Amino acid sequence: MRLRVQAPTQLVFIISLVLAVIGILAAVTTVIVLPIAPFWWVAVAYVILALGCTIRGL
């Protein structure tokens, strides 16, 4: 099985970027109070970006 990757759509990229920035800001500052740990925000952003690169039409 060959894995074919492609560039993610602009919407997927922006969503993952926003989630990653929220996670980084939550880790650096204490102003943002989120019920989820900052690590998980960044992890979810990376998973969304990886899915956007591997699944066609996403």
URGIVEN-V849219 format. One line per field, one symbol per residue. phi: phi as a letter, one per 40 degrees, with the letter a starting at -180 (. if undefined). psi: psi as a letter, one per 40 degrees, with the letter a starting at -180 (. if undefined). burial: b if it has 16 or more other ideal C-beta (glycine too) atoms within 10 Angstrom, else e. A space follows every 50 residues. Layout:
# URGIVEN-V849219
phi->???
psi->???
burial->???
This chain:
# URGIVEN-V849219
phi->.ccbbaccccccccccccccccccccccbbccbbcbcddccccccccccc cccbccgc
psi->hhhhiihiidddddddddddddddddddiedhhieiiddddddddddddd ddddhhe.
burial->eeeeeeebeeebeebbeebbebbeebeeeeeeeeeeebeebbebbeebbe ebbeeeee
